[in-house]
Amino acid sequence: MEFRVDVMGYTASRPHTCRMEIAAPTLQGGSSPMKTAVDALALADLATPAPGIWERVRVRFYRDNNVEATRVLSREQVVSRVYRARAQHYGSDPHGVAEVPPLSLALTDSVNFFQFHFVTANRSNSAKPCRLIGCAHPTLLALLRYRSTRLFVDGTFRCVSASFEQCVTVMVHNKASQIFVQVFHILSTSKPSDAYWDILNFVAQATDQRLALVQVVTAFEPAHIGEVLLQFPEADVVGCLFHFNQAVARAMRRPHVPSSESRLAMARGCLDMLTVIPVNKISQHGIRWVDGGIRRRCEADYISFSSEK
């Protein structure tokens, strides 16, 4: 307030703000570009979860110190749109993402890396069907069509996706490089013998039934060996010594056998001799021979021998 002599009274020194015209904020229509960006990221980058996509579009469309009100999507709207876009493109089944591009294609070539998706009833657990998803590069599939082919079937990989129990890798011996090349990667939700038969059957179908094997190297598991002999009776089945040693080492760790003693039993010429003894002689002669060899090694290293668990 200000006292003025000419009017002999108080007057306001500043005009009232309520009488000033305030410019209405303008709205920038940004929802359509934001929707387009969310849809593109949801389909192109499946490794990023929905909250991660929200963070990326938030940095792009939510500007700091913005004097204009911007019409954009909220966090809940972005997350919901990501799930909806992926469900419409890949289907509601989470396993369907491997059947359509971009995940069905090879990393550097526009060819199908995805080969098959097969679901059967699980005899041991009717509530959980057996699911197989197989992937292979078409160029490497040509190596399976040569005559006198040697396969290496490995099912010991433990790093698998959620809801799967096993990753079976099928390798073929490349005669040009003299090394085994990985051809098939097959995810399985269970480990019954029927699943191994289906895996070998799909590998044969990928070659148009032209798979002519002379040798199959696999683990020392009855399910593996039995299904290989059933599917390819003309092939020689060879057990993998590395897988045998892995199984023996895990069996020794369960009762907490010291590593020094387990190395003694797994030394060359001891337990590995069971892999070359005829099957009908293992229980009577093989076990007795291995037991005597372990005793002699313990005596030489001054280690007490005990058969108690």
C-alpha positions, 0 to 999 in steps of 0.5 A, spaced: 500 500 500 502 507 498 499 513 501 498 519 496 497 526 498 493 528 492 488 523 493 489 523 501 488 516 501 492 509 500 492 506 493 495 499 491 502 500 489 502 494 484 496 492 480 492 486 482 494 479 479 487 477 479 486 482 473 491 480 469 490 475 463 494 469 464 496 465 458 493 458 458 498 452 457 499 449 450 498 442 449 503 438 445 500 432 442 505 426 444 501 420 445 501 417 438 509 418 437 510 415 444 505 409 442 509 408 436 515 408 440 513 403 445 510 398 440 517 398 436 521 397 442 516 391 445 517 387 439 524 389 437 527 388 444 524 382 447 530 382 452 528 388 455 522 387 460 516 392 460 519 397 466 525 397 462 522 400 456 518 405 460 525 408 462 527 408 455 521 412 453 520 416 459 527 419 458 525 420 451 518 423 451 518 426 459 523 432 458 525 436 464 523 443 466 518 443 460 513 449 461 508 446 456 504 440 459 505 434 454 500 429 453 504 422 454 502 415 456 503 414 464 507 408 466 502 403 467 499 405 460 506 403 457 507 397 461 500 395 459 501 396 452 508 392 452 504 386 454 499 387 449 503 388 443 507 382 445 501 378 446 498 380 439 504 379 435 507 372 438 501 370 441 499 369 449 503 362 449 510 365 452 514 359 448 511 362 441 516 368 441 521 363 438 516 361 432 516 368 429 521 373 427 525 376 430 527 370 435 526 365 429 531 368 425 539 367 425 543 372 428 546 375 422 542 371 416 535 372 414 534 364 415 530 360 420 534 358 426 527 355 429 526 348 427 521 345 431 516 346 437 513 339 439 508 338 445 506 331 448 503 328 454 508 326 460 507 319 462 510 321 469 506 327 470 500 328 466 499 335 469 506 337 466 506 336 458 513 334 455 515 340 451 521 340 446 523 346 442 529 345 437 533 350 433 539 349 428 542 353 423 540 351 416 547 351 413 550 347 419 544 342 417 547 340 411 553 337 415 548 331 417 546 329 410 553 326 409 554 319 409 558 315 415 556 321 420 558 321 427 554 325 432 555 327 439 549 328 444 550 332 450 545 333 455 549 336 461 548 343 460 545 346 466 543 353 464 536 353 461 530 357 460 525 358 466 520 352 466 525 347 462 529 342 465 535 340 460 538 343 454 540 337 449 546 339 444 547 335 438 554 336 435 556 333 428 563 331 426 566 335 421 570 331 416 574 337 413 576 341 420 576 334 424 572 337 430 565 336 432 560 342 430 554 344 434 548 343 430 542 342 434 540 346 441 534 343 444 530 345 450 526 340 454 521 340 460 523 333 462 528 328 461 524 321 460 526 316 455 520 318 450 523 325 450 530 323 447 527 318 442 523 325 439 529 329 439 533 324 435 527 323 431 526 330 429 534 331 428 533 325 423 527 329 420 531 335 419 535 331 414 529 328 410 531 322 413 538 322 410 541 321 416 546 315 416 550 314 422 556 310 424 557 312 431 554 316 436 557 319 442 553 320 448 553 320 456 553 313 460 545 313 461 541 308 460 535 312 457 540 315 452 544 309 450 537 305 449 534 310 445 540 311 440 540 304 439 532 304 438 533 310 433 539 308 429 541 300 430 546 300 425 550 305 429 556 304 434 554 307 441 560 310 445 560 312 452 563 319 453 568 318 459 568 326 460 560 325 462 562 319 466 567 322 470 562 328 471 557 323 474 562 320 479 565 326 481 557 329 483 556 322 486 562 323 491 561 330 493 554 328 496 557 324 501 562 329 502 568 325 500 574 329 500 577 332 494 584 328 495 581 322 496 576 323 490 582 324 485 585 318 487 579 314 485 578 318 479 585 317 477 587 314 470 586 306 470 582 306 476 574 307 476 575 309 468 576 301 467 569 300 468 567 303 461 571 298 458 569 292 461 564 288 458 557 289 462 556 282 464 562 282 468 562 289 471 558 286 477 562 280 479 569 282 476 569 289 475 567 292 481 572 287 485 578 289 481 576 297 482 576 296 489 582 292 490 586 298 485 583 303 490 585 300 496 592 299 493 593 306 492 590 308 499 596 304 502 601 307 497 599 314 499 597 312 507 590 314 506 585 309 511 580 305 506 573 305 509 567 302 505 562 305 510 558 311 507 
